[in-house]
Amino acid sequence: MWSNEQHIISKRLSSFKRHLSGANIGPHAVPCFLKIHAEYTPSVRPDIDFQVYSVNLKSKIIDFLKLEVFRNILLTRDQLDKSSRGKPLSLLSSSSQVISEFCCVFLSAATDTDSSENSTEVSSNLATISPTKIAPELAAIEKEIITQLLNVSQNVVDEKLDSEAELLAWEAPLDIRTNYPYYLSGFDAENRPIWIAELGKWNLRKVVEAGGETFKNFDKYVQQSRIRITKSRALKSTPGHIVTEAVFLLDLDELKLSQIASVPTVSYILNLARQYRKLLTEHTGVAVVVNANFVAESLVNIVRPVFGAILERTEIYGTNRARWLPHVLRHFPKDQIPECGSKLIYLTGFNPKR
């Protein structure tokens, strides 16, 4: 039997979902909110505690709204250079609308279900999830993000980069190679190199927050990858057929919201996007993304202003293997890639060139 508290939560979430369907909130927001709904339904979490539920819900809302701030800043990034005396501009108007809209939906749902003896406790907890409480936090986050973007050098490693030869000869520490996998898998029908990156497993936030030698080694690892990808085009080139492109299969399985709810991490992602932009824009034949969840969609929105045109050559598929596998095999010969299961699993004898 559910407790009275669990009944309140269940009714609240059902009402919340109903109100959400009629709200003026962008479609990219809905999957995030529905995930919150699914995660906190008492039938899924029978031991749920309302106090914990309220705190966790607020945390998830803040994480999502951070993404809204990132998105709005990038969409208006040209204004950053026009900020007066280096002071951040206020770019939060659209995000404020989302905050208010969401809170109205949530509080409307609460109104439907708070006629219980627990309503005082419920109202007290809900008071921390309101526009007046969240807006100042988002304003502070916005200021921090803009400062990071205006001082982008904060997340750039030493400008004295190693030479190309030094980078190619260098071997990354084992933990980086293991935890941040990418590899040359094979070649497609046009002799273009197939590069696979299991980006969903990449805990970028961990290396960014670690800083120091860990971050320096990781950044060197990424710079090395750019050179390796560029040079791989020559591996199957002939005088009669010069290969000018590479193709990419990106697996975003296991990508978590926490990875892109960190200001320094997103700032670093944007730095990498800018560094890779020329290579990817000019030399990408096709890129296929699989196992993309709502977090991946948010990440795409973050980098869209940087990549723009390259996304026109990118096919993005969700987590349904039956749907994306035929598209993967249309672009990549089966004997040139790992077996495509729910994750990218190596075939027996497959030896990725890490």
PLY file of the C-alpha trace (Angstrom):
ply
format ascii 1.0
element vertex 354
property float x
property float y
property float z
element edge 353
property int vertex1
property int vertex2
end_header
0.00 0.00 0.00
1.22 3.45 -0.84
1.56 5.99 1.92
-0.38 9.23 1.81
2.84 10.97 0.79
3.32 8.59 -2.15
-0.24 9.22 -3.30
0.45 12.97 -3.26
3.57 12.52 -5.38
1.81 10.21 -7.82
-1.13 12.59 -8.26
1.22 15.56 -8.52
3.27 13.95 -11.29
0.21 12.84 -13.24
-1.25 16.32 -13.00
2.12 17.81 -13.88
2.29 15.70 -17.04
-1.23 16.78 -18.00
-0.49 20.48 -17.48
2.80 20.13 -19.35
1.06 19.00 -22.53
-0.67 22.37 -22.79
2.26 24.54 -21.77
4.21 26.88 -24.01
7.51 25.09 -23.48
9.91 24.14 -26.25
9.72 20.50 -27.40
13.33 19.92 -26.32
12.21 20.49 -22.74
9.49 17.87 -22.68
11.71 14.73 -22.69
13.63 16.09 -19.71
10.48 16.75 -17.73
8.94 13.41 -18.65
12.12 11.68 -17.50
11.73 13.44 -14.17
8.13 12.21 -14.11
9.15 8.62 -14.83
12.01 8.56 -12.35
9.97 9.83 -9.44
6.76 7.85 -9.91
6.15 5.89 -6.67
5.52 2.67 -8.59
9.11 2.93 -9.82
10.48 4.23 -6.52
8.25 2.72 -3.80
10.61 3.95 -1.08
10.45 7.54 -2.28
10.71 10.27 0.33
9.03 13.59 -0.38
11.87 15.64 1.08
14.45 13.84 -1.07
12.09 13.99 -4.03
11.80 17.78 -3.77
15.56 18.31 -3.46
16.39 15.97 -6.34
13.68 17.43 -8.52
14.98 20.93 -7.97
18.51 19.78 -8.81
17.35 18.24 -12.08
15.37 21.35 -12.96
18.43 23.52 -12.35
20.57 21.21 -14.51
18.08 21.43 -17.34
17.74 25.18 -17.08
21.52 25.53 -17.21
21.28 23.97 -20.65
18.70 26.59 -21.58
21.14 29.29 -20.52
23.94 27.72 -22.58
21.64 27.50 -25.58
20.46 31.09 -25.32
23.98 32.43 -24.89
25.22 30.56 -27.93
22.28 31.70 -30.03
23.17 35.29 -29.15
26.93 34.77 -28.94
27.67 37.67 -31.30
26.45 40.00 -28.57
29.15 38.81 -26.19
31.76 40.98 -27.88
29.52 44.01 -27.45
29.21 43.70 -23.70
29.93 47.00 -21.97
33.39 47.12 -20.36
33.49 43.35 -20.20
30.32 43.16 -18.12
28.10 40.20 -19.03
24.93 40.95 -20.94
21.56 39.77 -19.71
20.65 37.01 -22.13
18.29 35.17 -19.85
14.93 36.45 -21.11
14.09 33.27 -22.98
15.32 31.11 -20.11
13.28 33.18 -17.66
10.22 32.39 -19.72
11.00 28.69 -19.52
11.54 28.96 -15.76
8.23 30.76 -15.24
6.39 28.43 -17.60
7.75 25.34 -15.92
7.03 26.63 -12.43
3.48 27.55 -13.42
2.98 24.03 -14.71
4.46 22.47 -11.61
2.59 24.69 -9.18
-0.66 24.22 -11.09
-0.19 20.50 -10.75
0.47 20.98 -7.05
-2.72 22.98 -6.62
-4.68 20.04 -8.01
-3.37 17.69 -5.35
-2.57 19.64 -2.18
-5.87 19.38 -0.35
-4.42 16.87 2.08
-3.17 16.98 5.62
0.37 17.04 4.21
-0.28 20.22 2.23
1.76 22.39 4.63
4.85 20.25 4.18
4.20 20.05 0.44
3.87 23.82 0.10
7.02 24.35 2.13
9.02 22.07 -0.12
7.52 23.54 -3.27
8.52 27.02 -2.16
12.10 26.13 -3.11
10.93 25.34 -6.66
9.49 28.68 -7.69
10.48 31.42 -10.16
11.51 33.80 -7.37
13.82 31.18 -5.83
15.27 29.72 -9.02
15.70 32.90 -11.09
18.56 34.33 -8.94
20.39 31.01 -9.14
20.03 30.98 -12.92
21.16 34.60 -13.14
24.32 33.69 -11.22
24.86 30.68 -13.46
24.40 32.84 -16.54
27.00 35.33 -15.31
29.45 32.52 -14.62
28.91 31.00 -18.07
29.40 34.29 -19.89
32.54 35.01 -17.89
33.89 31.59 -18.87
33.08 32.18 -22.54
34.55 35.67 -22.55
37.72 34.32 -20.94
37.89 31.17 -22.98
41.63 30.86 -22.38
40.84 29.64 -18.86
40.03 26.25 -20.32
42.83 26.08 -22.88
46.01 24.21 -22.09
49.47 25.72 -22.59
49.71 27.51 -25.93
53.14 25.89 -26.52
51.73 22.87 -28.28
53.85 19.86 -29.14
54.86 19.44 -32.76
52.85 17.10 -34.95
55.61 14.48 -34.86
55.83 14.68 -31.06
52.08 14.31 -30.70
51.95 11.27 -32.98
54.83 9.60 -31.11
53.30 10.31 -27.70
51.24 7.60 -25.97
48.46 8.65 -23.64
48.28 7.12 -20.15
46.41 3.82 -20.05
43.51 5.20 -17.99
42.81 7.86 -20.62
42.96 5.36 -23.49
40.66 3.01 -21.59
38.10 5.52 -20.34
37.96 7.77 -23.41
37.86 5.29 -26.30
38.03 6.19 -29.97
39.62 4.17 -32.76
40.12 3.65 -36.47
37.76 0.78 -37.16
38.22 0.17 -40.88
37.31 1.69 -44.24
34.07 2.16 -46.13
33.33 1.31 -49.78
35.02 4.56 -50.89
38.15 3.78 -48.85
37.33 6.53 -46.37
38.59 5.78 -42.85
35.87 4.89 -40.34
36.45 6.45 -36.94
34.41 5.32 -33.96
34.16 7.29 -30.74
32.28 5.98 -27.72
31.54 9.51 -26.53
28.81 8.50 -24.10
31.50 6.92 -21.92
33.68 10.02 -21.92
33.55 11.59 -18.48
34.75 15.01 -19.62
33.61 16.62 -16.41
35.97 14.42 -14.43
39.09 15.46 -16.36
38.09 19.12 -16.54
37.49 19.31 -12.80
40.66 17.32 -12.07
42.76 19.90 -13.91
46.55 19.74 -13.69
48.44 16.91 -15.39
45.27 14.85 -15.90
43.60 17.60 -17.90
46.81 18.40 -19.79
47.22 14.75 -20.84
43.61 14.51 -21.91
43.81 17.66 -24.00
46.98 16.31 -25.61
45.10 13.07 -26.32
42.36 15.01 -28.11
44.88 17.05 -30.12
46.56 13.80 -31.13
43.23 12.41 -32.32
42.77 15.35 -34.65
46.12 14.66 -36.33
45.50 10.92 -36.51
42.12 11.44 -38.15
43.58 13.90 -40.66
46.45 11.58 -41.62
44.26 8.48 -41.83
42.74 9.76 -45.06
46.01 8.97 -46.84
46.08 5.32 -45.77
43.96 4.13 -48.70
44.60 6.97 -51.11
46.01 6.16 -54.55
47.20 8.42 -57.38
43.92 7.76 -59.13
41.74 8.15 -56.06
42.71 10.69 -53.41
40.69 10.18 -50.23
39.77 13.57 -48.79
37.14 12.59 -46.23
36.69 10.49 -43.12
33.44 9.05 -41.76
32.37 8.82 -38.14
30.23 6.54 -35.99
29.55 8.12 -32.60
28.02 6.12 -29.76
26.41 8.27 -27.05
25.23 5.40 -24.87
25.51 6.22 -21.14
25.75 10.00 -21.70
24.51 11.69 -18.51
22.99 15.10 -17.91
25.62 15.87 -15.27
28.26 15.93 -18.03
26.76 18.98 -19.71
25.41 20.71 -16.62
28.90 21.89 -15.69
29.97 25.35 -16.83
33.73 24.58 -17.19
32.95 21.31 -18.99
30.63 22.90 -21.55
33.13 25.71 -22.04
35.81 23.10 -22.79
33.46 21.23 -25.14
32.96 24.47 -27.06
36.72 24.96 -27.27
37.10 21.46 -28.70
34.24 22.08 -31.12
35.95 25.18 -32.45
39.27 23.35 -32.82
37.61 20.49 -34.70
35.31 22.68 -36.79
37.62 23.05 -39.81
38.49 19.35 -39.95
34.91 18.18 -39.57
33.36 20.79 -41.84
35.78 20.24 -44.71
36.60 16.55 -44.41
33.55 14.70 -43.06
31.77 12.40 -45.47
29.05 11.39 -43.06
28.62 11.15 -39.29
26.16 8.77 -37.69
25.18 9.17 -34.03
23.51 6.27 -32.22
22.02 5.80 -28.75
21.18 9.49 -28.50
18.94 10.28 -25.52
17.50 13.65 -24.48
20.88 14.64 -23.01
22.49 14.06 -26.41
19.85 16.26 -28.03
20.72 18.98 -25.54
24.42 18.57 -26.35
23.67 18.90 -30.07
21.80 22.13 -29.35
24.82 23.44 -27.44
27.29 22.82 -30.29
24.88 23.63 -33.14
25.98 27.30 -33.39
29.59 26.14 -33.76
29.09 23.28 -36.21
26.01 24.41 -38.11
26.60 22.99 -41.61
28.26 19.78 -40.42
25.02 18.75 -38.70
23.40 18.59 -42.14
25.67 15.60 -42.82
24.97 14.06 -39.44
22.33 11.40 -38.87
21.15 11.13 -35.28
19.31 8.06 -34.00
17.90 7.17 -30.61
18.43 4.15 -28.41
16.33 1.72 -30.44
18.87 -0.62 -32.03
16.35 -2.04 -34.49
15.87 1.43 -35.95
19.45 2.64 -36.17
21.25 -0.57 -37.13
20.03 -0.60 -40.79
21.21 2.99 -41.21
24.61 2.18 -39.71
25.06 -0.78 -42.07
24.01 1.37 -45.02
27.03 3.59 -44.44
29.57 1.21 -42.89
30.48 -2.30 -44.14
29.65 -4.84 -41.48
33.12 -6.38 -41.56
34.72 -2.98 -40.92
32.99 -2.09 -37.65
32.40 -3.76 -34.28
29.23 -5.74 -33.84
26.36 -3.29 -33.33
24.53 -4.43 -30.25
22.81 -2.20 -27.72
26.36 -0.95 -27.30
29.28 -1.16 -29.72
30.80 -4.50 -28.83
33.96 -5.78 -30.46
33.73 -8.80 -32.73
35.90 -11.77 -31.83
39.37 -10.98 -33.08
38.53 -7.33 -33.69
41.53 -5.16 -32.89
40.63 -1.46 -32.78
43.54 0.87 -33.46
43.33 2.88 -30.26
0 1
1 2
2 3
3 4
4 5
5 6
6 7
7 8
8 9
9 10
10 11
11 12
12 13
13 14
14 15
15 16
16 17
17 18
18 19
19 20
20 21
21 22
22 23
23 24
24 25
25 26
26 27
27 28
28 29
29 30
30 31
31 32
32 33
33 34
34 35
35 36
36 37
37 38
38 39
39 40
40 41
41 42
42 43
43 44
44 45
45 46
46 47
47 48
48 49
49 50
50 51
51 52
52 53
53 54
54 55
55 56
56 57
57 58
58 59
59 60
60 61
61 62
62 63
63 64
64 65
65 66
66 67
67 68
68 69
69 70
70 71
71 72
72 73
73 74
74 75
75 76
76 77
77 78
78 79
79 80
80 81
81 82
82 83
83 84
84 85
85 86
86 87
87 88
88 89
89 90
90 91
91 92
92 93
93 94
94 95
95 96
96 97
97 98
98 99
99 100
100 101
101 102
102 103
103 104
104 105
105 106
106 107
107 108
108 109
109 110
110 111
111 112
112 113
113 114
114 115
115 116
116 117
117 118
118 119
119 120
120 121
121 122
122 123
123 124
124 125
125 126
126 127
127 128
128 129
129 130
130 131
131 132
132 133
133 134
134 135
135 136
136 137
137 138
138 139
139 140
140 141
141 142
142 143
143 144
144 145
145 146
146 147
147 148
148 149
149 150
150 151
151 152
152 153
153 154
154 155
155 156
156 157
157 158
158 159
159 160
160 161
161 162
162 163
163 164
164 165
165 166
166 167
167 168
168 169
169 170
170 171
171 172
172 173
173 174
174 175
175 176
176 177
177 178
178 179
179 180
180 181
181 182
182 183
183 184
184 185
185 186
186 187
187 188
188 189
189 190
190 191
191 192
192 193
193 194
194 195
195 196
196 197
197 198
198 199
199 200
200 201
201 202
202 203
203 204
204 205
205 206
206 207
207 208
208 209
209 210
210 211
211 212
212 213
213 214
214 215
215 216
216 217
217 218
218 219
219 220
220 221
221 222
222 223
223 224
224 225
225 226
226 227
227 228
228 229
229 230
230 231
231 232
232 233
233 234
234 235
235 236
236 237
237 238
238 239
239 240
240 241
241 242
242 243
243 244
244 245
245 246
246 247
247 248
248 249
249 250
250 251
251 252
252 253
253 254
254 255
255 256
256 257
257 258
258 259
259 260
260 261
261 262
262 263
263 264
264 265
265 266
266 267
267 268
268 269
269 270
270 271
271 272
272 273
273 274
274 275
275 276
276 277
277 278
278 279
279 280
280 281
281 282
282 283
283 284
284 285
285 286
286 287
287 288
288 289
289 290
290 291
291 292
292 293
293 294
294 295
295 296
296 297
297 298
298 299
299 300
300 301
301 302
302 303
303 304
304 305
305 306
306 307
307 308
308 309
309 310
310 311
311 312
312 313
313 314
314 315
315 316
316 317
317 318
318 319
319 320
320 321
321 322
322 323
323 324
324 325
325 326
326 327
327 328
328 329
329 330
330 331
331 332
332 333
333 334
334 335
335 336
336 337
337 338
338 339
339 340
340 341
341 342
342 343
343 344
344 345
345 346
346 347
347 348
348 349
349 350
350 351
351 352
352 353
